[in-house]
Amino acid sequence: MQIDKLRGREVDQLFKAILSLRDLEECYRFFDDLCTVNEIQSLAQRLEVARMLREGYTYHKIETETGASTATISRVKRCLNYGNDAYEMALERIKEQANDSKETNHV
C-alpha cells in the first residue's frame, strides 16, 4: 500500500476523525473545515470516475461527464485493477445503503 509510508499518529488521527462522523451533514461540516472546495471536488470526481469505470463507461464519456483528465481516469482504473479494492468496497456499500433506503421507504 502506498499509504503505508504515511502511517503514524497524524494520519491515524485524521482517519479516526473521519470514522467518528455520524451523518452526511457532519461530513459536509468537517470536510468544509478540512479541505478546499477543489480538494473535495477532486476526491468526489475520482469516486465518480471509479463508479463509471466499474459500470463500463468509456474514457471519452467519463471525461465528458466528469471533467476528469485521462491521467486521472487512468490512475483510478489502475487502482481498480491493481489497488486495494477500496473503491469497489466503498461503491458496493453505497449501493447497498441506497437499496436498504429504498426498501425502508417502500415498507
C-alpha positions as CSV (number, residue, x, y, z in Angstrom):
1,M,0.0,0.0,0.0
2,Q,1.3,3.4,-0.9
3,I,-0.2,5.0,2.2
4,D,1.9,2.8,4.5
5,K,4.6,5.5,4.1
6,L,2.3,7.9,5.8
7,R,1.2,5.7,8.7
8,G,1.5,7.4,12.0
9,R,-0.2,9.4,14.7
10,E,-1.3,12.3,12.5
11,V,-2.9,10.1,9.7
12,D,-4.4,7.8,12.4
13,Q,-6.0,10.9,14.0
14,L,-7.4,12.0,10.6
15,F,-8.9,8.6,9.8
16,K,-10.3,8.3,13.4
17,A,-11.9,11.7,13.0
18,I,-13.5,10.7,9.7
19,L,-14.7,7.4,11.2
20,S,-16.3,9.4,14.1
21,L,-18.6,11.4,11.7
22,R,-22.2,10.3,12.3
23,D,-24.0,11.5,9.2
24,L,-23.9,13.3,5.9
25,E,-24.3,16.8,7.4
26,E,-21.4,16.2,9.8
27,C,-19.3,15.1,6.8
28,Y,-20.1,18.3,5.0
29,R,-19.2,20.4,8.0
30,F,-16.0,18.5,8.7
31,F,-14.7,18.5,5.1
32,D,-15.7,22.1,4.7
33,D,-13.3,23.0,7.5
34,L,-10.6,20.4,6.5
35,C,-10.4,20.8,2.7
36,T,-10.7,23.4,0.0
37,V,-13.6,23.1,-2.3
38,N,-11.3,22.0,-5.1
39,E,-9.9,19.2,-2.9
40,I,-13.4,17.9,-2.1
41,Q,-14.4,18.1,-5.8
42,S,-11.3,16.2,-6.8
43,L,-12.0,13.4,-4.3
44,A,-15.6,13.2,-5.4
45,Q,-14.6,13.2,-9.0
46,R,-12.3,10.2,-8.5
47,L,-15.0,8.2,-6.8
48,E,-17.4,9.1,-9.7
49,V,-14.8,8.0,-12.2
50,A,-14.4,4.7,-10.4
51,R,-18.2,4.2,-10.4
52,M,-18.4,4.9,-14.2
53,L,-15.4,2.7,-15.0
54,R,-16.9,-0.1,-13.0
55,E,-20.1,0.3,-15.0
56,G,-18.2,0.1,-18.3
57,Y,-18.3,3.7,-19.5
58,T,-15.6,4.8,-22.0
59,Y,-12.8,7.2,-21.2
60,H,-14.4,9.7,-23.5
61,K,-17.8,9.5,-21.8
62,I,-16.2,9.8,-18.3
63,E,-14.1,12.7,-19.4
64,T,-17.2,14.5,-20.9
65,E,-19.4,13.9,-17.9
66,T,-17.0,14.4,-15.0
67,G,-14.4,16.7,-16.5
68,A,-11.7,14.3,-15.3
69,S,-8.4,14.2,-17.3
70,T,-7.4,11.0,-19.0
71,A,-4.5,10.9,-16.5
72,T,-7.0,10.9,-13.6
73,I,-9.1,8.3,-15.3
74,S,-6.1,6.1,-15.9
75,R,-4.9,6.4,-12.3
76,V,-8.4,5.4,-11.0
77,K,-8.5,2.5,-13.4
78,R,-5.1,1.3,-12.2
79,C,-6.4,1.4,-8.6
80,L,-9.5,-0.5,-9.6
81,N,-7.4,-3.2,-11.3
82,Y,-4.3,-3.3,-9.1
83,G,-5.2,-1.4,-5.9
84,N,-6.6,-2.4,-2.5
85,D,-10.2,-2.9,-3.8
86,A,-11.2,0.1,-1.7
87,Y,-13.2,1.8,-4.5
88,E,-15.0,-1.4,-5.1
89,M,-15.8,-1.8,-1.3
90,A,-17.0,1.8,-0.9
91,L,-19.1,1.8,-4.1
92,E,-20.7,-1.5,-3.1
93,R,-21.5,-0.2,0.3
94,I,-23.1,2.9,-1.1
95,K,-25.2,0.8,-3.4
96,E,-26.3,-1.4,-0.5
97,Q,-27.2,1.6,1.6
98,A,-29.2,3.0,-1.3
99,N,-31.0,-0.3,-1.7
100,D,-31.7,-0.5,2.0
101,S,-33.1,3.0,1.9
102,K,-35.4,2.2,-1.0
103,E,-36.7,-0.9,0.8
104,T,-37.3,1.1,4.0
105,N,-39.2,3.7,2.1
106,H,-41.4,1.1,0.4
107,V,-42.4,-0.6,3.7
